[in-house]
Amino acid sequence: MSFRTYCPRFETLLGSDPKLELLLEKKYPFAHEAGVFFDNENVLFVTSNRLIENYGNQRVQISRVQIGETAGTTTCEAITCNNIAMANGGVNHQGGILFCAQGSYTSPSGLYQTSRAHPYSAELLISDFYGRPFNSVNDVVVHSDRSIWFTDPAYGYEQGYRPQPRLPSQVYRFQVPDRSIRAMADGFGHPNGICFSPDENVVYITDTDWISGNGTTDDTKASSM
């Protein structure tokens, strides 16, 4: 398989002879979001796509992938992180994982600090903006100043597992020490992925408003960064 590059600088990451190697596959879409990697253990944490089970119940599976040294030795363990409903994006944080929980009708949407070893304890850091609950926290990134930036679209409501939104679809900045929270950007349809430029002077946010949570599309809406 060939690689198509649009910026010469990307070739410095690929090297002179890039290749793809299938490490692991499952019968369900187990590797959808998060992708939190710990290089000292060669361990990757991923969240599945939305799984619809008996009687229409919906869930997301978190998996711990131990990457093997040779082909065929990579293993995957489905893990349970209590209280994290419909996990999505994640990032390395304070030696563990900061997971986005999209929430449910009975569990809040918010940010959870999670351990990376059994029993995978999870602590809810924040779930509301001055009393109004988040919609469906989607993706997260941590700045070098330790502030936490995250997106909050309304996919959970559109997909039938969250109440009607009480907040616009916005991007937030959260400071753990003093629990200060600010809305940093609005005007999005569905703010989704988020990351910083290498110098952290620019934050990039994807708006996936073109496709709604129920799968319908609208060409008049944004599909942009």
Phi, psi and omega in degrees: 000133180269157177253135176255123181244145180247354178221126182304332181296334179294333180294336177291336176277322182287328185082185185278341184220068182289151177209159176251138178228125178285116181266326186197141172218151180232169180277359176226160184286077188282336184247092185243311184224186179072271183064053180266117189248137175244104189291334181289341178245353185058043184242137180236132175253130181227158174245144183282171168289170179295125181252127179252120188248200182304142179061021177079008178296140182243143177205167174233134181261129172268134181234146174252116183254118175266111185278121182281164181281336181231162181302135178088001182253003177284134182236160182226131179240122174284125184242161179244123174247103184306141174080346180274104181264126177056058179301150180222257181287164179200165180204152174299135181200120175052044177080354179233213183234134173260107182260144168272126173256121178287339175090182178211191176289336184247346180240140185288154168273137181175196180253131181238127171276122190234139176286158182257012178224156178306134014266019176056055179293147183228129179244125177288123180268317179200145182220007181207162176247096182051049173098341178264125184293146175297159182283288178203084184306128194250307184216159190211149175214151182245128178281159179293342175278006177078004174286149183250123180249136182209159181255153184216078174280185183249034182298324182299319177294317181293333181262004169086020178234007176227153177293172177301137183300146173243005179226153170294166174281108190228173174245134187239157173236124185236134177251117184295314187304314182252005177058029177282140183225133179226143169278118186265333181206142177226194180083009179272157168274302177221083176298130192233258181291153182212137175201164178259155168292162182307324180271000177064017177274346180231137172250128180259132182227129175271141174246110183258041184291342180303325180243128181273174181295334180273003175096351178284153181238156180218109184294349178275354183257166189290145167217079195211175175236000000 
